[in-house]
Structures are given as structure tokens and as C-alpha cells.
Amino acid sequence: MGAKPRHRPPAARTRPLVIAIPKGRVLAQAIDLLRRAGYAVGDGIRTSRRLVHDAGPLRLLVLRGQDVPTYVDYGAADVGIAGSDVLDEQGRDLYEPLDLGIGRCRMVVAEAVDAPVVDAAPIHMRVATKYPNLTRRHLQARGITAEIIKLSGSIELAPLLGLAHRIVDLVETGETLRQNGLREVETIADVSARLVVNPARLKLRTDQISELIDRLESTAGVP
């Protein structure tokens, strides 16, 4: 009898490139960007409850925005699309080759219109936010001491109910702040979505990832 054929794993080139994309407002923009870059991403992904979708050479994972860097960091996804706010908050060691120009907004400090805060006042200031690390660094740079209260949503309620004196949150037009009796105090950072890459996967799948970067780079910012 001849020797038994040895099983060979499929080449990395034949496996779809796994890309993690965030749910929510950035999802539609990310899909449009990928389609303009020449990838056959179907419209059904916008409304489907499925979390994994194949689109030619890509396999799309639809995740909470905060989880995208984790999936890329641990290699469950080769690349991802993540907001610069999330990346700066988490501080993971990922390669960020491209600002995609989508998901644009601002991270701001806001307070109640009828209860403005004097920074030099001797109060125990409380600041509510989804971004405790970013907020702490910003306040420390300004020489402001404050207690950081981490919330997951409905941040605008915190000053109205006395939970916090100020909030740090994302805004696009500022209309939500105005409707809730809040005003912007200052802008901390401009925010947009970035392409992030697992450094180890970049070495293993250089051709596929480089092709994705090139196609997105030629398309990003083009309506």
C-alpha cells in the first residue's frame, strides 16, 4: 500500500479575509465604502440579524463598535473598521493604516445650560461618560480634578438628574444636546472611522490586506 496522503490545510489566500464592522450609524457607510471599493456586499446586511456575511473574498462580522478592536487584537478578525474614539479609549496595539473618512463626529464636553460649571470653583466635580480613559487624560491635561462616572448610554440625562456636572460624549450636529437643555463647553477631538489591522495577520496575509488597503484608500472620501 502506498503512503497515506497527508492532509494539507488550505492556503491562506483561499480563506476569506475576515473584517469586523460596527453596527449602528457607521454600518451603512462602511457597506457603501466597501461596495465602491469593488466588493460585492449585499444590501441585506443592513437589516439582517445574521452576524456573519460572506461577500466574495471578504467575510464580514457585524459587531458592537466597542468590540471591533478586541476581535482584531485577538485574531478573530484580520482587519476591522473602528471609530478613533474607541481606539483611543482602548489603546490596543493595532496597525491603523487608513482614516476612512466615515462616521465623522466630535467628542465634546457638555453641561446643563442652566447650571454652568466654573472650573476653578471648589466643588467635587463629577463627569459622566462612555470614555473614562479619554476623559481622565483630557481633564488631567487641563489640570482639572474630577470623579469619572462610566455610563453605557443616555449620557445626556446625567446633568439633568444631578448625577454629574458635565458629560463627555459624541455629537454630530449637537441637536440632541440642545433638545436636552445642554450646551457644548469644548471639543476634545474630531472622530472618524479607521481601518485597523492585526499586525501578525498583516505578515501572514500581506497580499490580501494590502489589496484591501489600496482599494479603500482610492475610494475613501469619494462620494
N, C-alpha and C positions, 0 to 999 in steps of 0.2 A: 504493500500500500504506500502511496505517496504521502509526503508530509502534509498534514492538515493546514489549509491556508490560514494565514494569520490575519485576524481582523484588524483593519486599519480604520481609524476614525476619519470622518470626512474632513477635508481641508477647510481651514478657517474661511477661505474665500467663498465656499458654498453655503456657509451658515449665514442667515440674515444678520445684518448689523442691528443690534438692539439699541433703540433710542427711547429714552424716557421723556415724556412730555407732560406738562402740568394740566390738570383740569381747570375749569373756570374761564376767566376772560381771555387768557392767553391761548387757550386751546385752538380756537378758530383761527387766530392769527398765525399760529405755528403750522397748522394744517395748510393754510393758504401759502405760506412761505415754502413749505416742502413741495407743494404742487408746482409752484412757479420754478422751483429748482429741478423739476423734471421727474419727481417721484409720484407714483400712481396711488395717492392716498384718497380713498373714497369719502364721500360726504357723510356716510352713515356713522362714522366715528364720532361725529359731533353729538349725536343723540343716543348712540348705543350704550348699553350698560356693560358691555364687554370691556375688559381692561387690557386685552392683548389683541392687536390687529396686525396682520401681515400686509405689507404693501411693497411687492416686488423684492428688492434687496434689503428692505427695512422691515423690522418688527417693532411696532410701536407699543409702548407701555404707557397707559394713561393713569397718572398718579396725582396725589395731592402735591401741590407745589413744594411744600417743605420736605417731601420725601424724595424728590428727584435727586438731589446731591448724594443722599445715602445710597440709593440704588447704584449710582455711578461709582461712588467711592468703593463699594464692596464688590464691584464687578458684575452685579446682576444686570446692569445695562452698560453697554460700551460707551455711549455718549448720552447727553441729556440736554434739555432746554430748561434753564432755571433763571429766576429773577436775580439781579445783582443784590437785592435786599436780602434774599435767602442765603446767597453765597457769602456775603459779608457777615451775616449773623452767625453762620455755622463755621466759617473759616476752615473748610476742608482743603486737603492738598490735591486739588484738581487742576488740570490744564484748561485754561479759558482762552481759546484761540480767536473767538469772534463775538463781537457785540451784534446781535441780530436785528436790533432796531425795532423790536416789537415789545408790547407790554409796557410802554413808556408811562411813567407816573413820577411822583415826587414823594419822598419821605419827609414829613414835616412835624414840627412841634405845634400843638394847638391847645387852646384853653377856652373856657367859657367867656363869652362876650361880657356878661355882667359880673364876672369875678376874675378880673385880670390879676396876674401874679407879678409882684415886684421881686426880681431875682435876689436883691440884697436884703429882702425882708427876713427877719428872724423867725421863719416858720419851718416846720418839719414837712418839706415838700414831698409829695407822692406823685409819681409819673406812671401811668398805665400804658402798656404796650404789648405787642406781639414780639417785639425785638429787644429783649433785655440787654443783650451784649452790645449791640449797636448804640442803644440809648445810654448805657453806662459809659461807654467810651466817649460819646458826644458830651455828656454832662461833665465828665472829668476834664475833658479838654477845655471846657468853659469855666472850670473851677466851681461848678455847682454841685452841692451835696444833696442827694435826693434818694428816697426809697423807691425802688423799681417794683411795680406790681405787674406780673405777667398775666395777660389775658389771651384768650383764643379768638374772640370775636366781640362784636358790638362795643368796640373800644370807645365810641363816641358817648356812651352812657356814663362813663366813669366820672367825668367832671360834673355832669348834671345831677348825679345822685350822691356826690360828696365822697366817692371812692378815691378820687385822685384830683390833684390840682391841674395837672396837664396830661396830655396824651402824646404819644409818638406813633404815627400811623401813615399809611399811604393815601395819597389823594391823586385824582386825575384832574378834575375841574374845581374841586373844593365845594361843590354844591351840597354834598352830604353834610359837611361841617356846618355850612350856613343854615341848613334846614334844622339842625340840632342845636342851634344857638352857640356855635363855636367859631373861633377865628384863628387863623394861622399866626403863629409867633415868628417862626423862622423855618427855612428849608434846610434839612440836614444833608440830603443827597438827591440827585436825579437817579432814577431807577429804570432799567431796561432788562430785557431777557438776553442771556448769554448762552452760547454753546459751550458745554463743559465736557471734558474727555477724561476717562480713566487713563492715567499715564502708562500703566502696564499694558492695557489694551491697545494704546497707540503704537507701542512697539510690536505687538503681535499682529495687528491688523492695519498696518500703516497705509496700505493702498486704499482700502475701503474708507477709512476715516479721512484720509487726505482728499479723496474724491468728494466726500460729503462736505468737507470744509470749503473746498473750491467752488462747489455748486452753490452752496448757501452764500458764500462771500460775494459771488457775482450777482446774486438775487436780492440779498438783504438791502432794505432801503428803497427798492424799486417797487412802485405801486402796481 
